[in-house]
Amino acid sequence: MTLAWIKTNYQNLINELIKYLDSNWTIEKIYKKLIHFENNKFKTSPFLI
């Protein structure tokens, strides 16, 4: 999962999500959180095959 792939496939869903989040959340902040999650959680998961 890359940022370009996330933007292509989930941009509309992220835009809908932002409507329900606090005003301090932006698209860029969500993308940064997803990148952080990708870099840290997916690669360190003990359940990876």
Biotite code that builds the C-alpha atoms (Angstrom):
import biotite.structure as struc

atoms = struc.array([
    struc.Atom([0.000, 0.000, 0.000], chain_id="A", res_id=1, res_name="MET", atom_name="CA", element="C"),
    struc.Atom([1.476, 3.277, -1.096], chain_id="A", res_id=2, res_name="THR", atom_name="CA", element="C"),
    struc.Atom([0.285, 6.821, -0.680], chain_id="A", res_id=3, res_name="LEU", atom_name="CA", element="C"),
    struc.Atom([-0.463, 7.094, -4.400], chain_id="A", res_id=4, res_name="ALA", atom_name="CA", element="C"),
    struc.Atom([-2.580, 3.935, -4.222], chain_id="A", res_id=5, res_name="TRP", atom_name="CA", element="C"),
    struc.Atom([-4.437, 5.217, -1.157], chain_id="A", res_id=6, res_name="ILE", atom_name="CA", element="C"),
    struc.Atom([-5.123, 8.568, -2.838], chain_id="A", res_id=7, res_name="LYS", atom_name="CA", element="C"),
    struc.Atom([-6.368, 6.864, -5.995], chain_id="A", res_id=8, res_name="THR", atom_name="CA", element="C"),
    struc.Atom([-8.636, 4.319, -4.345], chain_id="A", res_id=9, res_name="ASN", atom_name="CA", element="C"),
    struc.Atom([-9.780, 5.953, -1.120], chain_id="A", res_id=10, res_name="TYR", atom_name="CA", element="C"),
    struc.Atom([-9.823, 9.704, -1.685], chain_id="A", res_id=11, res_name="GLN", atom_name="CA", element="C"),
    struc.Atom([-13.638, 9.880, -1.828], chain_id="A", res_id=12, res_name="ASN", atom_name="CA", element="C"),
    struc.Atom([-13.991, 7.840, 1.361], chain_id="A", res_id=13, res_name="LEU", atom_name="CA", element="C"),
    struc.Atom([-11.416, 9.976, 3.149], chain_id="A", res_id=14, res_name="ILE", atom_name="CA", element="C"),
    struc.Atom([-13.277, 13.119, 2.088], chain_id="A", res_id=15, res_name="ASN", atom_name="CA", element="C"),
    struc.Atom([-16.474, 11.665, 3.571], chain_id="A", res_id=16, res_name="GLU", atom_name="CA", element="C"),
    struc.Atom([-14.641, 10.678, 6.749], chain_id="A", res_id=17, res_name="LEU", atom_name="CA", element="C"),
    struc.Atom([-13.304, 14.196, 7.275], chain_id="A", res_id=18, res_name="ILE", atom_name="CA", element="C"),
    struc.Atom([-16.864, 15.503, 7.554], chain_id="A", res_id=19, res_name="LYS", atom_name="CA", element="C"),
    struc.Atom([-17.322, 13.483, 10.746], chain_id="A", res_id=20, res_name="TYR", atom_name="CA", element="C"),
    struc.Atom([-13.929, 14.116, 12.355], chain_id="A", res_id=21, res_name="LEU", atom_name="CA", element="C"),
    struc.Atom([-12.794, 17.058, 14.450], chain_id="A", res_id=22, res_name="ASP", atom_name="CA", element="C"),
    struc.Atom([-11.887, 20.187, 12.540], chain_id="A", res_id=23, res_name="SER", atom_name="CA", element="C"),
    struc.Atom([-8.159, 19.691, 13.189], chain_id="A", res_id=24, res_name="ASN", atom_name="CA", element="C"),
    struc.Atom([-8.099, 16.636, 10.882], chain_id="A", res_id=25, res_name="TRP", atom_name="CA", element="C"),
    struc.Atom([-7.113, 17.325, 7.285], chain_id="A", res_id=26, res_name="THR", atom_name="CA", element="C"),
    struc.Atom([-6.561, 15.095, 4.281], chain_id="A", res_id=27, res_name="ILE", atom_name="CA", element="C"),
    struc.Atom([-2.813, 15.554, 4.627], chain_id="A", res_id=28, res_name="GLU", atom_name="CA", element="C"),
    struc.Atom([-2.907, 14.561, 8.290], chain_id="A", res_id=29, res_name="LYS", atom_name="CA", element="C"),
    struc.Atom([-4.854, 11.412, 7.469], chain_id="A", res_id=30, res_name="ILE", atom_name="CA", element="C"),
    struc.Atom([-2.373, 10.500, 4.731], chain_id="A", res_id=31, res_name="TYR", atom_name="CA", element="C"),
    struc.Atom([0.527, 11.044, 7.141], chain_id="A", res_id=32, res_name="LYS", atom_name="CA", element="C"),
    struc.Atom([-1.142, 8.780, 9.708], chain_id="A", res_id=33, res_name="LYS", atom_name="CA", element="C"),
    struc.Atom([-1.691, 6.101, 7.066], chain_id="A", res_id=34, res_name="LEU", atom_name="CA", element="C"),
    struc.Atom([1.941, 6.289, 5.974], chain_id="A", res_id=35, res_name="ILE", atom_name="CA", element="C"),
    struc.Atom([3.064, 6.043, 9.607], chain_id="A", res_id=36, res_name="HIS", atom_name="CA", element="C"),
    struc.Atom([0.783, 3.040, 10.100], chain_id="A", res_id=37, res_name="PHE", atom_name="CA", element="C"),
    struc.Atom([2.088, 1.426, 6.920], chain_id="A", res_id=38, res_name="GLU", atom_name="CA", element="C"),
    struc.Atom([5.722, 1.960, 7.902], chain_id="A", res_id=39, res_name="ASN", atom_name="CA", element="C"),
    struc.Atom([5.368, 0.825, 11.503], chain_id="A", res_id=40, res_name="ASN", atom_name="CA", element="C"),
    struc.Atom([2.412, -1.478, 12.033], chain_id="A", res_id=41, res_name="LYS", atom_name="CA", element="C"),
    struc.Atom([2.335, -3.550, 8.853], chain_id="A", res_id=42, res_name="PHE", atom_name="CA", element="C"),
    struc.Atom([6.058, -4.267, 8.872], chain_id="A", res_id=43, res_name="LYS", atom_name="CA", element="C"),
    struc.Atom([6.278, -5.136, 12.565], chain_id="A", res_id=44, res_name="THR", atom_name="CA", element="C"),
    struc.Atom([3.150, -7.263, 12.777], chain_id="A", res_id=45, res_name="SER", atom_name="CA", element="C"),
    struc.Atom([3.897, -10.704, 14.225], chain_id="A", res_id=46, res_name="PRO", atom_name="CA", element="C"),
    struc.Atom([1.222, -12.219, 11.968], chain_id="A", res_id=47, res_name="PHE", atom_name="CA", element="C"),
    struc.Atom([2.902, -11.455, 8.658], chain_id="A", res_id=48, res_name="LEU", atom_name="CA", element="C"),
    struc.Atom([3.546, -14.492, 6.513], chain_id="A", res_id=49, res_name="ILE", atom_name="CA", element="C"),
])
